[in-house]
Amino acid sequence: MRYEGAVYRPPSEARSLIIQATVGCSHNGCIFCNMYKGKQFHVRPIAEVMKDFAAARAAYPYIDRIFIADGDALIYQTEGLLAILDYIGSAFQNAGV
């Protein structure tokens, strides 16, 4: 799995899987937030995202929750996001998604 920059995980989510579908935040101008200041926003190719999910499925027998990150993952194209969600639904049936 590939991560770009810091990925923030609350301690309560220690057993959660976080995969970056996007990197950074498309707005990245909020005065109160500096989480993504060191990252240039971009959308990761669907093939890379799916490889990360497949690697996670092979590496981890149990995952509590899955997060599609980064700061603006919902900007992903609908078809790509649906493909990711379909894969999660079939490959991670034991996850508390």
Secondary structure, DSSP 8 states (H G I E B T S, - for coil): ----S-----GGGTT-EEEESEES-SS---TT--TTTTS--EE--HHHHHHHHHHHHHH-S--S-EEEESTTGGGS-HHHHHHHHHHHHHH-TTS--
